Amino acid sequence: MPTSERPILIVDDDHDLRLTLAEQLGLEGEFTAVEAATLQEAEALLSAADARFDLVILDITMPDGDGRDFCAKMRQLGHKMPVIMLTGSDAENDVVRGLDAGANDYIAKPFRLAELLARVRALLRRGNAETSTVQGVRVDPDARRAWLGDTELELTTKEFDLLCVLVNDAGKVVTREQIMREVWDSKWWGSTKTLDMHISWLRRKLGDDAHSPRYITTVRGVGFRFERGD
């Protein structure tokens, strides 16, 4: 199994859907997909001696069982990787049962590939969350605290989440759409005016200048970049 890319297990009995997802993940350049058409195949892959999956995409309705039961079994066996459940229904009861079984997120069929990929990235980002320091700005996701030098920043919930997203991808442009999905709502597709306000408030607390930024640079028409300063 490739080690330079992030391995994702796709568990679905729909061959065409598996193929489409695998191809799209491959095109992203940072993922490699492994497919399973049944829960039995998925169990064998997960139990292999060299098994390493960063995330599982799991259909609820499988020919040899219920994906929710399989997810619960995964958790009982100690598998901690994020799980996104695919469901033919977004009924509240189905969603709650899936989340109670240990899933981290769900998406109802049919879905847009862009939305699924955004959720994959968001879950992997959260799973990798660790204390990061860039240009003297230190963020501790577990403690939900942030500092500028030795001074702790007083941030709202959204300001902190926004700072985490930017710092974790320091040096890279993070699109407005990506930020809105990760910080506000994974299904959010509307105006980004609230993002602009939060960026402004965050800059103020960092002592940053929008016209000559040290930390947060606006990339017009795309998004924002947290400067590495190196």
C-alpha positions, 0 to 999 in steps of 0.5 A: 500500500502506498505510504506517500499518500493518505489511504482511504477505504471505500466500502460500497457495493456500487461498483461505479460509485466506488470507481468514481470516488477512487478516481477522484481521490486519486486526482487530488494527488494526496490520497490513495483509495482502496475498495471493498464491495462487501463488509467482509472484504472491508473487515479483512482489509482492516485486520491485515497486519499492514493495514493503515487507513486514515479515513473510511467512507462507508455505505449504510446499506451493504449486501452482507449487513448494516454499515452502522453495525459494522462501524460500531464493531470497528470502534469496539475493535479500536479503529479510531480513524474518521468514518463518513457514512453514505446513506440513501436517506438524510432522515434524522433517525438514520443520521442519529443512528449512524453517529451513535454507531461511531461515524464522524459525518454522513452524506446523503446520496446523491451527493456532489463529489466536491462536498464529499472531498471537502468533508474528507479534508475537514475530518483529516484536518481535525484528526491531525490537529496538534499544537502549531506555532507560526510566527509566534502564533501558537494554537492548541486545538485540544485545549482550544487556546491560542497565544500571540507570543506569551499573551493568550488571545481572547477568541470567540469559538468561530475566531478560534476555529478560523485561526486553526484552519489558517495556521494548519495550512500556513503558507497555503491559500485556503479558499473561502468555500473551504473555510465556510464548510470547515468553520461554519457548516459543511453544507454551507454554500451562501454569502461569505460576508460573515467570514470577512467580518471574522477575518477582520476581528481576528486581524484586530486581535493579532494586531495585523494590518489588512493593507500590509499584513504580517499574518493573514493575507487576502488572496482576492477572488480565492481566499486567505493565506496565513503567512509563514514568515520565512 
